[in-house]
Amino acid sequence: MTDANAPHGAEDARTEIEQDPEVEYVDTESTFDSDSELDAARMRALRAGLDDYEFEDDDEALLAGIGDDADVPQLLPALPVLAIVGRPNVGKSALVNKILGRREAVVEDVPGVTRDRVSYRAEWNDRHFTVVDTGGWEPDAKGIDRSVAQQAEIAVELADAVLFIVDVNVGATSTDEHVVRMLRQSNKPVQLVANKADDGRRDLEAASLWSLGLGEPMPISAIHGRGVADLLDRVLKMLPAESAVAKQEYGGPRRVAILGRPNVGKSSLLNKAAGEERVVVNDLAGTTRDPVDEQIELAGRVWRFVDTAGIRRRVHLQQGADFYATLRTQAALEKAEVAVVLIDVTEVISEQDIRIIDLVLESGRSLVLAFNKWDQLDDERRRYLEREIEKDLAHVDWAPRVNISARTGRHLEKLVPALETALDSWDSRIPTAKFNAFLTELTAEHPHPLRGGKQPRILFGTQAGSRPPTFVLFTTGFLDPQYRRFIQRRLRETYGFEGTPIVVNQRIREKRQRR
């Protein structure tokens, strides 16, 4: 049956060949890719229909590169990253809120409110950048050298420029001087900020901060906004047009983070893969504090493995060395491309295991589940394990599973195809024409249910990026979370995406007001 919506050019060309006696008829599907032409024609029609709707600058940038050659990825420049560091209660979160122009970061007049590093998208003078709010040094952090600057070190490592905040009323402290030494070693551009300078009298006190050796301190008041505009003007001169640290790297050894609870066998896995005692292995949980990088050859390919400190309790309940070990683990995960989460099959799958997996999902990295100590598994425990996997890991049933023994090296070679599968999925893209054909078929079979007498429609869809695959749907109304999960599930059924999370975002747009 002929599709009534097929472009006339393709249909006429097909008919002309079939009826021409001088032309030997061959498989027209190989001569004319009619499905692709039809998909492309539909895509162009849907794209043209968007002209009736209101759009923002981000929408136009996203749609600008969509043409007939939809297989070519449109890589947008990575936004530069600005980290804000300093001791607790110097006003870091207050400054973040002032930069954003809204209350996003939690602010209280007590130290240590912020613990995790939190990123926000900011804009100043038509330039966009990412601002990272960080937790200050924990005064009760003990038992590990250089714990004073650990939090700031992670933020600085992943930033293009740094704002170092000092309380002008307190002045430079020994803690500030410790962080300054780290900032000098980072070779990142740093602007010293003297916060809580509510009036001109405080500006004179700010001059004393020249002693830190970071150049001219800029006096501001994050709460009242005094001096913040001038500070942002200077920040824009410090930041590059495109981030040197946030951009995705292509080529070179693929980066693999090994995650898991303490004493689950992460270091044993790294040692066995490396063929040497690369890191300390001990029955005492928590031997590893800092991530250890190692280039390893497996199955003829070179990989960069990162052995990370085990994640114990929730970050906001941790103190001292455990707190900083978790932060460094998160930093290692941000630099990785795929995470191998080790699970001890001799123990019940715990909340910690699930939380670590969720940490990988939040980071957007591809995922492989490695069930360790498989050689110690008996039949009874195996039955319980399968039930636990079905119950607790159902939300990551798309992740490749490998059964290994890190101690003996059993089935270690099976990690490689699992890693390759996850990374291929993480990198993959769906052409815009094919994706819209998929959406058209899906919504025709399963339209969104009515809500309040209205039915939101999907106007157009495109893959905004890979690593992980991220899709944007332009809609006439809000799509239920269940419906978005349904789209994700059908995407996996159709295109695979084994081993990678899928992100489906929506942008609700209204029709232009006709004048």
N, C-alpha and C positions, 0 to 999 in steps of 0.2 A: 504494500500500500504506500502511495506517495504521501509524504508529509506536506500538508497544505501550507505549513509555515516555512517550507524549504526555500532558500533563495533561488530566484528564477534562473540566475546565471548557471548554477550548478545543474539544475534540472534540464535546462535547454541544452547544455553541453552534453549531458548524458544521452538525451534523445537523439541529438545530431550524430553521435558516434554510432549508436545502435542502428540507425536507419541508413547510414552511408554504406553502400555496397562495396565501395573501394577500401573500406577500412575493416580490418579483421577485428572483431569484437573480442576484447579481453576483459579480465576482471576489472570492472570499473571502480571497485573499491580501492584497488591499488593505483589506478590512474587518477581518480578524483577522490580525495578524502572528503566525501560528502558530509560525514558526521562532523568532522572538524570545521568544514565551511559553515554548516548549519549552526554549530555552537558559536562560532565567531560572529555570525550574523545576529544571532540572538543577543550575544553580549553587547554588540554595537547598539542594538535597539534599546536594551535595558540601560546602557550607559547614557544614551541620548535622553531617555526619560528622566534621568536625574536632574536635567536642566530646569525642571519645573519645581525643584525643591531648594530650600535655603541651605547653604553650605558655609562652613568655616574654613579658615586658612589651612588647617591641618587636612581637611577633607580634600581640598584642591591639590595639595602636595601629594596626597596618597593616590589620587586618581590621575594625576598629570602624566604618569609614565605608562598608563594602560593603553595599549593599542592592539593591533592585530597580532603582533609578535609578543604574545603574553607569556611565552616561556622564558623570556629574559627577565631575571630578577631586577627589581628597581631598588637598589641599596641606598637608603637615606643616610646622610652623615650622622655619626654618633654624637649626641649632645655632650659638650664638655662638662666635666664633673668638678664641682666646688665642694670641698670638705670643710666643715666648721668644727674645730677642735678646741679643747681647753679644759681646765679643771671643772669640777661640779659647781653649779650655781653661779657661773660667771655670766649667764645670759645667752647661752648658745641657742636654745629653743626659742627664746623670745626674739632673737635676731632672725631665725628661720621664718617665724610667723610674719615678721615685718617685711622680709623679702618677698614672701608669697602674697602678702596683702590679705591674709586671712588666718584664722586661728586653726592651725593643723597640728602643730607639735604641742604636747602637754607641757604646761608651764606651772610650776609651783615654787614657792620661796623656800624650798628645802633642797639640799644637794642630792644628786643621784636619781632624779626622776627618770631621765632618759638612760636606758641601758643599751638597747639595740641601736644599730646604725639604721636610720630610716631615710629613704631617698624621696625627694619631691621634685616635681618639674616646676621651674621658675622662669620668669620672663622679665627683662628690663630693656627698655629702649629697642623693642622689636627683636631682641636676641633671646633665644631660649637656651637654658642650661639646666643641669641637674644639681640640686643642692642637697648635701648629705648632713643630716643632724646626727651627732654622735653622743654617746654617753661619756661622762667625765670619768676621771680616775676614781676607782673605789678605794676609800681610805683603809678598808679592812683587808685589802688584798695582800696576802702574806705568803711566804714559802716559795717564791720564785723570783729570781733576779729580773730586773727591768720591768716588773709588773706595772710600774708607775705609768709607762708610756704605751702599754700594749694596745689599749683601745684606740688611741690616736694613731698609732703606727699602722693599723689596718686601714683606717680611713684614708690616711695620707697615701698609702701604697696604691689605692684604687682611685686616686683623684688626679686631676690635671693642675689644680691650684688649691691653696689652703688659706683659710682665715683662722688665725690663732687668736683666740679671745682671752683677754686678761681683765680682771676686775680692777678698774682704776682706783677704787677706794682701798683695795688691799695692796696693790702693787705686785711686783714680781716676787714669786715665792720659789723655794727650792724645787718644788714640783714643776713649776713653769720652766725653770732652767733645765730640768731633765728632759722635758718635751722639746725644748729648743735644740738640744744636741741631736735628738732624733730628726728633727725637721731639717737641720743642716745636712745630715747624711742623705736625706731623701732626694736632694737636688730638685725639689719642686718649688715653684714660686710661692712665696709666703707673704701675706699681708698681716702685720700685727695690728690688732684692734683693741683699743682701750675702751671697754664698755662701761656703762653707768656714769658717763660724763654728762650729767643732766644740764650743766650750765658751763659758762666760759671759765669759771674758777677751776673746774676739774681739768681743763685742758692743760693747765700748767703742771698738774700732777702727772698727766699722761706723759709729759716730756721725760720723766724719770725712767720710762720703759725703754728709752734708747739703750740702756745698759744691757738689754737682752741680746743686742747685736743683730736684730732682724730689720733694721732700718727704721724709718719714721713710723711711729704709732699713730693710727687715726682715731681720734676721740669720737665716740658716738654714744647715743642712748637708744638701745634697742627697743625699750618700752615706749619712749616718746617719739622715736623716729628721727631724733636729731643726728644729722651727719650721715644717715644711712644712704641717702641718694648719692652723695659724693663718694661714699665707699663703693657702691655698686658701679659707678662710673669707672672707678679704678679697677674693680674686679673684671669688668669686660675687657680691659686692656691686658689683663693677666691671662685670661682664658683663650685657648686656641679656637679656631673656627670649628674644628672637629676634634673630638676627644682622641688622645693618643692611647688611653688606657681602656676606655669603654668599647672601642670598636672591636668587632669580632675578627679574630685572626684566622687567616686561611693558610693552609700549608704547614709543614713541620709536624713533629710527632703529636698525635692526638693526646689530649690531657685527660687523665683518668683519676678521679678522687675515690679513695677507698674509705667508706664510712661504715659506722656501726657502733654498737654499745662497747664500753670498755671490756677488754679481755675476750672479744669475740673472735680474734684471730687475724686482725688487720695487718699487724706487723709480720706475722708468720707468712701471710700471703705474699707480702712484698718481698720478704727474704727468699721464699721459694721461687718466685718469679724471677728475681734478680740472680739467683744461684749463689748467693752469699749472705752472710749475716750483716745486712745493711743497717738494720735498726734493732734496738734492744727488745728482746722478747722475755717476758717474765709473767709468772702466774698472777702477780699482783696487778690488779686492774688499774689502768691509768698511767702506765709506764711512759707512753708517748705524750708529750706536752705540745710540741710544735710540729707542724706538718713537715714531712721530709720528702723532697723531690728526688726521683730516681728515674733515669732513662733505662728502659728494659726492652729487650728483644723477645717477642713472643710470636711464634708462627711466621717468622720471616719479616715481621714488622716491628718498628721501633715505637714504643709508647712512653709517655711520661706519666709515671705513677706518683701519686701523692698519698702518703700514709698520714692519716690525721688522728689527732687526739680523740678518744672516745667521748661521746656526748652523754653526760650523766643526767642531771636534773634539768628542769626548765631553767632557762637563762636567768629569769628574774629571781630565782631562788638560790642561785649559785653565788659563791664568794671566792675571792682569792684566785688561786691557780686554775680551778675548774672553770670559773667564769671566763677567764682569758683564753683557756684552751678551746672552749666552745666558740668564742668569737673568731679565733684563728681557723678553726674548722670551717666556719661559715665563709671566711675569706678564701680558703682553699677551694671550696665548692664554687664560689663565684668565678674563680679562674679556670675551673675545669670545664670540660665539654660533656663528659659522661660520668655518672656516679655509679660505683659498684657498692651496693649496700649488703654487707655481710650479716647473715642471720644464723645464730647458733641453733641447729636443729635439735640439740639435746635438751634445750630449754623451751618453755612455752613462749610463743610470740608475744612480746610485751608491748605496753604502751610506748615505751622508749623506741622500740623498733619502728612502730607506726609513725611516731613523731619524726624520726630521722628521715623516713621515706617522704613524709609531708614536707620536710625541709627541702628535699630535692625537688619536689613538685613546685614549691614556691619559687625556687631559684630558676626554674625553667630548663634545667639540665636533663639530658636523656638518662635513662635508668636501666640498670641490670640488677637483678636480685640473685645473689650468690648464697646458697644454703650450705654453710660450712659444717665441718665435722660429720659429713655424711657417712664416713666409715664407722662411726660410733652409733649409728641409728639401728635400733632393733625394730621388729615388725609391729609391736604394740605402739611404740612411739610414732612410727610412720603413719599409722591410721589416724592418730590424733593430730599429727602435723597437717595432713591433708585437709582435715576439717577446719583447722585454724587458718590455713591459707585461704580456703573458700570464704570463711567468715570475715577475717581481719584484713585480707589483702585483695578483696574483690575490686577495690577502687583502682588497683594497679594490675589488673589481670592482663593488661597489654604489655607488661614488662617481661623481657626474656628471663627465663629461670635457668640457673646452672647449679648442679649439685657437685660440690667439690670437697676436698680435704686440703686445707692450707698447710697443714703440718706435713703430710706425705706428698703433696703435689698431685693427688689423684684428680683426674679430669680437669686439670688446670688449663689444658689446651682448649677446652670448650668455651672458655671465657672469650677467646678471640672472635669467633663468629657471632657471639652474642653482642660483643662491643661493636662490631662492624655493622650489625643490623640496626642497633639502637642509634648509632651515629648517622647512618644513611637516612633513617627516618627523620632524625633531628634536622638534617640538612635539606630535606626534600621540599619541593614546591609543586603546587597544582596550578596549571595555567588558568588564567582568569576565565577564559571561555569555558573550559571544562568545569570549573567550579560553579559557574552560574548555571550551566546545564544540569549539574548535580542538584543545585538548589531548586531549580524549576521542577525537576522530576519529584524531588522530595516533598516540596510544598503542595504539589498537585495531588500526591498520594495521601499526605498527612498534613493538611493545613493546620495552622495554629488555631487552637480553640477560641471561641468568642469570650471576651472579657468585658462585662458591662455593656453589652450590645455592640462592641467594636471588635474587629479582627485585625490585629497588626499584620502588615505584609512586609516581606523582604523585597526591597526594591532592587538591590544589587549587592554582590559580595566580591571580595578580593582577598588574596593572601597578602597581608601587609608585610610579612617577613617570615624567615625561617629561624631555626636555632632558638627557641622551638617554633614549629609551624604556628603562625598567628594569623587568624582570619578576622576580617572586619565585615560586618553585615550592616548595610544601610537599611533602616526599617522605618515604617510609619508609626510604630508604637513599641512599647516595651515587650520583649519576648520573655516568657516565663523561664525561670532557671531550668525547669524540667525539659522544656522544648529545646533549649540550648544544649543540654546534656544529650538529648535525642539526636541533635545534629552531630555532635561529637561522636556519638556511637555509630551513626551511619557513615561518617567520614572514615572511621577505622574499618568498618565492614567493607567499604568500597576501595579505599586506598592503602589500607594496612596501618601505617604509622606505628609499627611495633617498636616499643622501647622509648617513645618520646611522648611527653605531654602535649596536648593540643589546647590552644587558647582561642576562644571564640568571643570576640568583643562585638558590641552593637553600638551604632550611632543613630539615634532617633532624629529624624529630620521632618520638618513640616513644609507644606507647599508654600511657594512664594505668594505673597499678597499681590494680586493683580491690581494695577492702578487704572 
